[in-house]
């Protein structure tokens, strides 16, 4: 035999129950929406852009890649750098 669970609510109409549930759900969604911060997309820069920002030559940039001062990302024949990692690398260089 299959057992059925029945929940009874007294002194509340179905419309009042529905409105009460909707109010609570909306309140929770507002709290979530206020605290929600979308994830930022990583921004990638070219070698020339990074060299210009750091005010170094492309040769120096290549040297820093070999010494693992900067972390390049390869997309086929293209080399790109994450903006956030460039800032972190500058902080690391200055600490040395």
N, C-alpha and C positions, 0 to 999 in steps of 0.2 A: 504494500500500500504506500501511496505517495502522501507525504505529510505536507500540508499547506500552512504557511504562517500568515496570520491575519493581524494587521495592526489597525486598531480603531482609535479615532480621535474624536473626543466628545466636545460639544459646544463650539465647534469650528466648522464653518461651511467650507466646501471644496474651494471656492473662490478666495476665501480668507487664507486658507492654507497655501494656495498657489502664490498669492501676493506676499505672504510672509517669507516663503522660500526665495522668491525673486528678489526681495529687498536684501536678504542676507547674501545671496550670490553676487548682486551688484556691488554691495559694500566690499566684499572680498576682492572682486575684480578691480575696484578702484585702488585698493591698497597695493595690489600687484602692479597695476599700471603706474603708480607713483614711484615704485621702487625699481621698475624695469629699466635697464640700460642695455640697448642693443650692442652686440659685439661689433667692434670696429673691424673693417676690412683692412688687411695689411696693405700698406702702400709700398710699391717697389720703385726704385730709382735706377737709372742707367749709370754706366761707368762715368760718362761725362758729367752727369748731374752730381754724382757723389764727389768727383774730383773738384768740381766747382764749389760745392758746399764746404769741403774740407780744405780747399785752396792748396791742392797738391796736384802733381802731374799724373798722367795715366800710368807712367812707369812706376811711380811711388805707390799708386793704388795696386798695381799688380804685385809689387814687392810685399805690400801689406797682406795681400791675399795668400801669398806663399808662406808668410810668417804667421798666418792665422790671426792677424789683428782684426781683419774684417772677414765676414762670412758671405761669400758670393753664392748666388743661386743661379744655376744654369737652366735655361729654357731653350733647348736645342743649341744654336750657336750664340744665343744672347746671354749676357750676364746681367743679373739684377741684384740689388741690395735692398733689404728691408729698412725703412726709415728708422724704426724703433731700434734696430740692432746697430745702426750707425751711431745713434746717440749713446747707446750703451758702450760701444767701442771707444768713443771719445772719453767717456768717464773712466774707463779702464786704462786708457793711455795716460791720462792725467794723474792717475793714482801711482803709476810707476815712476 
